[in-house]
């Protein structure tokens, strides 16, 4: 076993599990209590990060200091990797955008009544969204302000922090969607995703909710860098792609990208229908009948002009 890995194992008090990505190991995090290993360490770059507490650093010395390593263990680390490097703060680093729900936001599940709320609920019920979905996703609405007459569907990260929201008009506005004015480089519905199970990628929040479980809305037709990184780092084995039929060229690009990472990709055929129109039961049958996309299948799509 690598001497650095052996040392980290002793400092953290548990043995790291090697990931597919070279030099990456997952540990039980000393910063949180979680049923899965959430501390990721790269023994080559020395960067480390806990995916739940969001604690991380640029070198192993920072990690050792955080967990209270002994002087002898610090000395051993110096012998193995050399003296620590010091980094100057880069003022150009991108600041984390703070996402907030509209101040006029009202949860649909929390009492109250009114014509706007009744219209919002009617719209959701027609799209196959039930009361359990409304509570699970904390869906609300606005009856005044910039998001007036819109349903608000929040998205939360793995820590339960708001990372994006979608505003869908339920009357006859020319602008159907008015979303959070923040970056889409996030993971939609991350809070509800089990990364050890097959994952479904789809375009919108209503599509994701139609699948009921382990579906990620892309808020468009492309995979964000943050989502791509997490899929690869967590060793996701199977991906189902459920983009609209008019987005086949985007589906092919996504398939090509993840096939190159050794992931089992399966392209779902929706026949010009939205997942919410198809319904949960038929979607499950569709998933069960969707075969693995082979490299030869990918070539056929490309030859057809996609």
N, C-alpha and C positions, 0 to 999 in steps of 0.2 A: 504493500500500500504506500502511496505517496506520503513522504514524511510531513508535508504541510497538512495534508488531509488528516493524518494521524494526530497531529497537534491540535487541529481545530476540533476533532472529535473529543479529545480530552478536555479542552477548554469549555466546550458547549455541553459536555456530558451525554452526548448521543452520537451515533454513527450516521454520517451523511449518506444519502442515496444518490448515486450518480445519474444525471440526466442524459438524454440523448446528445444534447449540445456539449461539445468538448469542454472539459474542465469545469463544468457546472455541477453543483451538489445541492441537495435540499436537506434541511435540518428542521427538527422541532424548534420553534422559535422561543427564545427565552423572554421575549417581550410581550407575548400574549399567550392565553390558554386557548388552544384550538385543536380540533380532532384530526387535523392534517398538518403535514410538514409545510411551513410557510416561509422559512428563512432560506433564501437562495444565495449561494456563495460561489464566486468564480475564483478558483485558486490561481489562475494565471494573471488576470487583471486585478485581482484582490477586491473587486467591487462586491458589495453584499447588500441585500434588501429583504425586509420582511414585508410580504404582500398584504398583510392584514393591518399591522400597526403602522406601516409606512416608514419604519425606521430603517435607515440605510447609511452607507458610507463608501468612500473611495478606496480604503485600504483596510487590511486586516488588523492593523494597530488600533484603529477606531473601534472595530468590533470587540477586540480583546479588552479595551478600556471600558466599553459599555457593559460588558458582562463580568468585570472585576477579575480579570486574569492575574495570576501571580507574577512576581518579578522574574522568576525562573522561566515562566512560559513566554514572557516578553523577550527575554534574552535568547531563548530557543528560536523564536520567530525571527529575530535579527540575524541569527546564524543561517537561517534557511532562505530568507528573502532579502536580506540587506536592511539598511537603515530606512525608515519611513520617508516617503516623499511628501512634501507640503505643497498644497495647491492654493493659489490665489483665487479669491472670489471673482467670478466673471460677472460683471455688471450687465453683460448682454444676455445672461441666462434668462430663458423665458419664464416669466412669473406665472404661477398657477392662477387660472381664471376662477373667480368665485361665482358659482352658479346659485341663483336664488329664484324661487318661485315668484310669480307676479304677486304684488302686495294685495291684489284683489282676489287671489286664489281662495276658493271654498271647496272643501272636500265633499264629494258626492255621497259619501257613506255616513256622514256625521250630522244627521237630522236636518232641520230646516226645510223650507218648501218655497215654491215660487214657480212662475211660468218658465223662466229660463232653465231652472234645474230640471223641470219635468221634460222640457225639450231635449236637454242634454242626455237624460236617462233614456228617453225614447230612442234617440240616435244610437246610443251604445247598445241597447238591447237588440236593435235591428241588425247590428254588426256582429251579433253573437257574443257580446261581452256581458257577463252576468255579475251579480252582486259580489261573488267571491273574488272575481277578477278586479273589480273596483276597489275592494278593500286591500287586496294583495299589492296592487300597484299604486295605492293612494291616489286614485284618479279624482280629479276635481274639475272645477269650471270657473269661469269669470263672467259676471253679469254687468261689468263696467270696466272702464280703462282700456288700455291698448289691446288687451286680449278678450275684450267683451264678446260674448256669444261664442266662446271657444271652450272646448274640452281640453284640459291640461293633463297630459300623461307624463309623469316624472320618470326619470331613470336614475338608479342609485348604484354606486360602485360597491365593491366587496366589503367596504367598511360601513355601508349604509349612508354615505354622503352623496348628496345630489350631484350628478355630473352632467345632466342635460335634461331638457324637457321639450315635449312636442305640444303645440297648440293647434287643435283641429277645429275649424269652423263647422258649426252644425246648422247654420241657416243657409243663406245663398250668397255668401261673400265671393268676390272674384278671386280672393287670395285664400285658398283652402287651408294652407299651413302657415303658421307664424310661430317659429320655434325659438328656442333659447338662442340669444345672440352670442354664443360662446363656441369654442372649438368642438368639432365633431370627432376629434381624435380621442375618443373615449370608447368604453365598452358598454353598449346598451344593456340594461337589465342585469348588469354584472352580479348584483346582490343575489340573484336567484339561480346562478349558473353553477352546475356541478361539472367541474373540468375533468373528472374521471369518466364521464359518460359521453356518448356521441352528442355532438352539438349541431344545431340547425342555424344556418345563417339566412336571414331574409331581409327584405328592404325596409319595412316600416314597423311601427309599434303594434298596429292592429294585426299584422301578419304574425308577429312573434306571439301575441296573446292568443291567437287562434290555435297555435301549436300547444299551448298550455304549459309546456315545460322545456327547459334547456334550449330555448330559441333566443337568438341575439339579433335585434334590429340594427341594421347598418346605418340607418338614417340616410339611405341613399343606395347606390349600387356598387360601392367600392369598400374594401376592407381597410380600416384605419391602421396606422403603424402600431398603435398600442395594442389593438386586438390581434394583429398578426404576430406580434412578439409574444403575447401571452399564450396563444394557441400553440406556438412552437415550444416555448419554455416549459409549459405544463404537459407536454407530450400527448396532446389530444390525438386519439387514434382514428376517429371517424368524424367526418364533416358531411352534413347534408346541405346542399345549396338549393334554396327555394326562392330564387329571384324570379321576377316576372319574365314571361317568354320574350318580351321585347328587349330584355337585358342579357340576351344570350352571349354577346361578345364579352360583357363584363364577367359573366359566369365562367366563360372559358379562361379568361385571364386569372381569375381566382383559383380555378381548378389547376391550371398549369403551375401556379405558384406553390400550392400546397402539395401537389403530387411530387414536386421536386424536394419536398421535406419528408417524403415517405409516409404521408398521411393518406388514409383511405377516404377518397372524396366521392360523393354520390350526388349526381345531378337529378333533382326531382322535376318531373314533367307536370306542370300545373294546367296546361291547355287553356291559356288565356284567362284564367280565373285567379282571383285573389284567394289566399288561404282562408280568410274570414268567410268568403262565399262558399268555399268547399266544405267547411265544417270540420270539427275535431275528429270525428270517427272516420271520415273518409281520408283525412290527412294521415292518420295512423296507418291505415291500409296502404296508402301511397308510400309511406316510409318503409313499410315491410316489403313492398314490392320493388323498391328502387335498388338496382344493382350497383356494384362498384364500377366507377368510371375508369376504364383502362386507358393506357397510353394510346392504344390504337383508336379508341373512341375519340380521344382528344384530337388526334390527327384528322379524323373524318370531319369533325366540327370545323377545324381550321381550313380544310380543303373546301368546305362549303362557303367559306368567306367570313366566318366568325373570327 
